Amino acid sequence: MIRCQWISALALGTAALMWIQPAALAQVSFGAAPASSDFGGGGAAEGSEGSEGSEGSEGSEGSGGDLGIFSQKPFKMSLSFRQGYDSNPNTVSSGAEGSMYSNVGGGVSYAFGSPRLQLGASLSGGATYYYNRGDDPVDFNGNFSLSANYRATPRLNLSLSTATSYLSQPDIGLVGGTNQQDGDYIVSNTTISAAYQWTEIISTITSYNFSANYYLESDLNDNLGNISQTLAQSVLWLWKPKTTLVAEYRANAINYYSADLNQFGNYFLVGFDQIFNPRFFWNARAGAQLNLNNNPVDGSSTYIGPFMESSLRYQFRPASALSWTMRYGTEQSGIFDVSQRQTFRTGLSLTHAITPRLSSVFSLNYLCNYYSQDQVIDSFVENIVDFNVGVNYQLNRFVGLEAGYQFTVDIAPEDTDRDYTRSIVFVGANFSF
C-alpha cells in the first residue's frame, strides 16, 4: 500500500469521484505551458485518449491562428522563436549550472472535415541551444501526429489517434517514464477504436492501444525501453439522458526490449460518463488491477490493488476552459530491475482568453511515486510538483508574443540523489500562416 498517507486517504476516500476514459494506460498528459525545447507540445502524450487537459490549450478568441475542420484553408504553418533561462537543464540534485538558451521551432498542420469523416495531422520540430551546457549544448525535438474519425454507418464509428515524438527533456506526464534528464528518447502512442450502438441505450467500445518508449542511450534502453499493448472492451448503458454507466475490462501486456521485467495487467473497472451541459462533462472509472510481473532478481510476483481515473472538464467561455485530471495505479518503474511503482497523479489546467487578444495558460501537476519491492529496492517515496504559467498577446492574426514560467521540484527524502529543482523562464514570438 502506498506510503503517502494523506494521498492514500484522498485516493481511497474519494474513490467515487475518480474515474476516466479508456486508454489511460497510454501516456497521459495533463497539459502545460511550453518548456524550453518542447515546441509542438507533449508529443505522444497528447495523442492518447484521456488527455482531456490538452484540449483546453486551443487558441484564444481573436488569435486568428487556429483553423477549424471546415476552414477553406486546411493547412496551417507556424514558426516560433524563444529566448530564456533554465536554472537546471541537466536535472541534477546538486551543483546545478544554469544556462541561457535560444529555441526555434516550426510546424505544419492539416485539418479536414465532412459529415462522416474528420482528419487532422501535424508535423513539428524544434531545436534548443544552451549557452552553458558543456559537451551537449543542443536539444532536438520533433513530433508527428494523426487523428481520424469515420462514421462508417449510423451505428458504427471508427477512430484512430497516433503520435510519435523525439524528445530530449523529461516529461512527468509520461506513464512509466523517468523524471530526470536521461538523454534523447522516442515515445510513440497509437489507439484505434470502434464504437457500436446496439440499441438506443446499449453500446460498446472496443479499442487497441500500442505505445513504445525507446531510449537512444543503449544502456538505458536495455533496462527501461519497452512496448505496451492494451486491449479494452467497454459496455455502456445510457441510464439517464445525460448519464452513461460503464463496465470495462482491459488487458495490458508490457514487454521490455532486453530487461526481464515483462508484465501482464488485468483491469476490472466500472464508471460513468456524465454530461452536465454541452460545456461541462465528467468521465470516471474505478476498480481493481491485477498484475503478473517478472523480475530478474526475485522472479515472478503478483500485485493486486485499486485503480482509478478521472477527467473533469468545464468550458466556461468559448475560448476558456478548466480541466482536472486524476489517476492512481501502477506504472513501469523507470528504475533498473524494479518491476513497477505505485503512482498517484493529478493535474489542474486552465486556459483563459482575458481579452480577444490576450490569453493565458496555467497548470499545476502533482505526482506521488511509491517504490517498493523486497530484495530488489529499499522502499521510498518521491513527490514531484510541476507548475506552469504563460501569457500570449496576439498582435494580429499572424503574429503573437508570449512569455512563460515553469517550476519543477522533485523530492525523495529516502533517495536524495533523485532530488532536484528547476526553473525556466522565457519570452518569445509565434508566427502563423
N, C-alpha and C positions, 0 to 999 in steps of 0.2 A: 504494500500500500504506500502511496506517495507520502513523503515525509513533510511536505509543505502543508502543515496542519490547517492553516486558515484557508489555503487554496482547496484542499481536500474537502473541507466543510462547505465551502462555496459550491464546488462542483457537485457534491452529493446532495447538499441541501436544496439546490435549485435544479435538480435533475429534470423536473417537469418543465423547465424553461429553456433547455439547451439541446436542441437538435438541428440538423442542417440537410441540404440536398444530397443526393447520391454523388459518388465520385470524389468525396473529400479525401479519400486515400491518395488521390493525386496531389501534387503540390498545391498548397494553399497559400494564397497571397492575400494580405489584408490591406494592401494599397498603402502608398507612402509618397511623400514629397520626393522628387528625383534626387538620387545620390550623385556623387561626383562623376561616376563613369557609367551610369545606368541609363543613358539616353535610350529611349524606346521602352522604358518601363521594366517590369519584373520578369519579362521573358516568359518561360514556360509556365511559370506560376500563374500567369494571367490566363493561360489557355485552358485551365481546368474549370470544371463546374464547381460551384460552391464558393467561387471567389467573388462574392457579391460586392465586396468593398471596392473592387476595381471599377465597377460600373459607375460609381459616383465621380470618377475623375474625368468625365467627358467635359467638353468645352463649355464655357460660360456663355451667357447671352452676349451678343454683340461681338463675339470673338471673330466670327467670320471664318474661322479655320476649319470647323467641322463640316463635313458633307454628309447629309443623310443618305439612306439607301436608295431614295428616289431622286437624288440630285441629278441635274443634267450633266454635271462634271464628276463622274465617279472616281477619278484619280485625284489624289492629294499628295503633294510633295512638301517636305518640311526640312528646315535646316536650323541648327541650334549651336550657339556659342556660349560657353560659361567660363567664368574666372572665379576661383575660390581658394579656400584654405581648408586643409584636412589635418587635424591635430594628431592622428594616429593611423596613417594609411596602411600600416602592417599589422594592426590589431594586436600589438604586443602588450604584455602585462606590466612591463617596466622599461624604462629607457626609451620611451616613445619619442620619435623625432617628427615634428610636424612639417608640412610642406605646402607651399602654394601649388596650385595646379591649373592647367588650362584644358578645357574639354570642348571637343567639336563633334557634332553628330548630325546625321541626316537620315531621312526615311521617305518611303513612298507607300501609300495605302490605296486600296481599291475597294469600293462598295457597290453592290448591285442588288436591286430588289424587284420582285414581281409578286403577284398574289400567291404564288406557290413556292417560289424559290428566293432565298436571300443568301448572298455570298459576301464575304469580307476577307481581305487579305492585306498583310502589311509586311514590309521588309525594312529593317532599320539597322544602323550600326553607328558606333562611336569610338573615339579614342581619347584617352586622358593622359596628359603628360605631367608627371610630378617633378618639380624642380629640385627636390631634395629627397630622393629615394634611391640612392645607391645604384646598384647594377641593373635594376629592372624599373626604369622610370616610366614606362608606358603600359597602360592597361587598354586592352581592346575588348569591345563588346559588340555583339550582333544578335538579331532576333528575327525569326520568320514565324508568322502566324497565319492560320487559315481557318475560317469557320464557314459552315454551310448548314442551311436548314431547308428541308424539302417536304412539302405537303404532298405525299405520294397519292393518297386517297383521302376522302373526307374523314376516315377513321385512323389512318396511319400517317405518322410524322417521323421523318428520319433526320438526324442531325450529326454533324461532325465538327469537332474542335481539335485543332492541333497547333502546337507551338514548340519551337526549338530555339534555344538561346546559348550563346557563347558568353560566359561571364568571367569576371576577374575578381569581384568582391563578394564576400559572403552575403547571403540573403536569408534573414531569420524566418522568412515566410516559407522556406522550403522544408517540407516534411522530411525529417531524417537527414538534413544537411548539416554541415559543420558551421560553427558560429565564428570561426577565426579565418583570417586570410590564408588560404591554402593553395594559392596559385590559380591558374585558369582551369575552368571546368565547363562541361556541356550538360545541359539539362533538356530533356525532351518530354513532352506530355501530349498524349492523344486520347480522345474519348469519342466513341461512336455510340449512338443510342437509337432505339426505336420505341416510340410510344404508340400504343394501340388502344382505341376506345371500343371496348367490347359492348357496353350498354350505356345508357345515359348516365349511370352513376359509377360504373366499374371500368377501370382502365389499368393498363400495365405499362411499365417501362423496363426494357432490357438494355443494359449498357455494358460496354467493354472499355477498360482503360489500360493504356500502356504508358509507362513512364520509365525514364532511364536517367541515371546520374553517372557521368563519365569524367574522371579527373585526368588532366594531361600529365600530371606527375605520376610516374608508373607505380611508385611505392604506395601512394595514396589510392590509386585506382585498384591495385591488387587487394587492398584491405577494405575499401569503402565503396568502390564502384559497384552498382547493382542495377538490375532491371526489375520493375514491379508490374504485375499484371492483376487486374481486378475485374471479375465478372459479377455483375449485380442484377438482381431481379426484384422489382418493386410491384406491389399490388396496391392500387389507390381506390378508395371508396369516397365518393362525394357525399359526405354525411349531411352537410348543410350547403346552401348556395355558395358560401364563401369559405367553407371549411372542408378540407380533404384529409381523411385519415389514411395512413400509410403503414404497410408492413413490408419489410425489406430484408433480403439476405445478400451478403457479399462474400465472395471467396477471393482471397488475395494471396498470390504467390510472389515471394521476393527471392530472386536468385542473384547471388554475387558472382562477379566475373571470375574471381580466384579464391576469395576467402570462404572458409567453411562456416558460413553464417546464414545459410538459406533458412527461410521460414515460410510457414503457411498459416494464414489467418482466416478465421471464420467470424462473421459479424451477423448477429441476430437482432434486428432493430425494429422499433415501431416509432411512429411520429405523426406529424401533421404538416400540411401546408395551409396557412391562414392568410386570406386576403381581407384586410380591414377596409380598404378602399383602393382605387386604381393606383395610388401612390404609396401605399403602406402595406407591406407584407412581411410574413414571418414563416420561415421554413425550419423544421426541427426534427431531429432523430435522436434516439437513445436506446440502449440495450446492452448486450453482453458481447465481449470479444474473447475468442478462444484462439490462442496462437500455439503452433507447434514449431519449436525452434531447434536449430542445430548450432553447435558451438565447438570450436577446435579444442577448447580447454575442458569443459565439463560435459560434452556430449549433447544428448537430446534433452529437452525440457519442455514443459507445458505451462503456459500462462493463461489464467482466466481472470478477467476483470471487467469493469464497466467501460462503456464507450458512449460518448455523446457529442453532438454537434448542434450549432445553432447559427442562423443567419437572419438578422433583422434589418430591414431597410425602409427608410422613410424619405420620400422626395417631397420636401415641404414647399419647394418652389420649382418652377420649370427648370432652372439651372442650379439648384441647390439640393443636396441630398446628405442624409446621415445614415451610416450603417454601423452595425455592431455584430461582430462575429466571435464565436467561441468554439473550442474543440478540446476534448480530453480523451486520451487513449494512448496506445503505444506507437512508437515510431522506430525506424532504424536509428541506431545509437549515434553514428558519426564518430565512434571511437574504435580503435583497433581491438578485435577479438571480443567485443561486447555485443550481445545479440540485439538488445533493444533498450529503449528508455521510455519512461512514462512521462508524458508531456501534457501540461495544461497551457493553452494559448488563447488569448483574447485580444481583439483589436477593435478600436473605435476610429472611424474615419468620417471626416466632414469636408464637403466641398460646398462653397457658398459664393454666389455671384452678388457681391456687395453693391455694385452698380453695373450698368450694361458693359462698362469697360474694365472694371476692377473685380477680380475674383481671388479667392483664397482657398487653400487646402490645409487640412490639419489631420494628423493621425497620431494615435498613441497605441503601441502594441506591447504586450507583456507575455513572456514565456517562463514557465517553471518546469525545468527538466529534472527528473529524478533517475539517477543511475544506480542500479543495484543488481549484482549477480555474484553469488557465492563462488569462491575460489577463482574468480576472474577479476573483479574490481572491488575496491572498497566503496561503500555507498557514499554518495554525496549529492547535494542539491545545487542546481545552477539556476540563477534568476537573471533574465535579460529584459531590459526595458529599452524601447526604441521610440523616440519622439521626433516628429517632423512637423514643420510649419512652412508654408510658402505663399507668396502672393504673385499675381500676374496682372500687368496692366497692358491692355490692348490698345496700341496707338491707332491702328486701323485694321482692316480685315486681313492684312498681310503680315503685320509686324507687332510683336508683343515683347514687353520687358518683364523680367522675373527676378525674384530673389528668394532665397530659402535658407533654412537652418535645420540640421539634423543632429540629434544627440543619441548615442547608444552607450549603454553600460551593461557589462557582463560581470556578475558577482557569483563566485563559487567559494564560499568560506573554507570548505574542506579540500579544495584543489585550486590554490591561488594562482597557479600557472595559467589558468584559463581567464583570470580577471583582466578586464581592460575597460577603458573609457575612450570614447571617440566623439569629436565634434566636427561637423562640416558646415561651412557657410559659403554661399556662392551668390553671384549675380550673373545675369545672362540675358540673351536676346533670342527670340524664336521668330522664324520666318516661315510663312505658309503660302503655298502657291496652288 
